[in-house]
Amino acid sequence: MNIVAGYRKMISMTQAEMAKHLNISEVTYRNKEKGRVPFKDFEMEIFYMLLKQIKPSVSITDIFFT
């Protein structure tokens, strides 16, 4: 399974919900999650802040660069 998808599921969000948080379309988010399109820095930061509330020990590196 994709690491980003796994972390998204850990915080009980659908792709549509995460796309809304990032202010992008669901299709664009899906392409980012599949690695077809890179996440922008501010998108990574938003994702990280949402996940950090549930898993404080996680880092951006863990999510996007592992």
Secondary structure, 3 states (H helix, E strand, C coil): CCHHHHHHHHCCCCHHHHHHHHCCCHHHHHHHHCCCCCCCHHHHHHHHHHHHCCCCCCCHHHHHCC
